[in-house]
Amino acid sequence: MPLRTMEHVKGMHDVRHQQSIRHSTARGTVFQQLERLAQEKERALTRARLWASKLKRGEERIAEIDRQREALLRTLEPVLRAELESL
């Protein structure tokens, strides 16, 4: 029975580690990619709904400001006419 020499014994450089293992360039299986895309779509839809509601609230606020402005101008109109006539 022949003796094992150092060239037959595995050393620490023969152990496979993270850098020596071949990695896939893809981001997982097709099913994982589809799931990831579905989640991303849901996040984008949620974000779009949020911005749409913010836009609606902003437009409602602008309309309210315009109504208040018009009401104030209507109440001030007689005062402004009197002021202009006195000049």
Secondary structure, 3 states (H helix, E strand, C coil): CCCCCCCCCCCHHHCCCCCCCCCCCCCCCHHHHHHHHHHHHHHHHHHHHHHHHHHHHHHHHHHHHHHHHHHHHHHHHHHHHHHHHHC
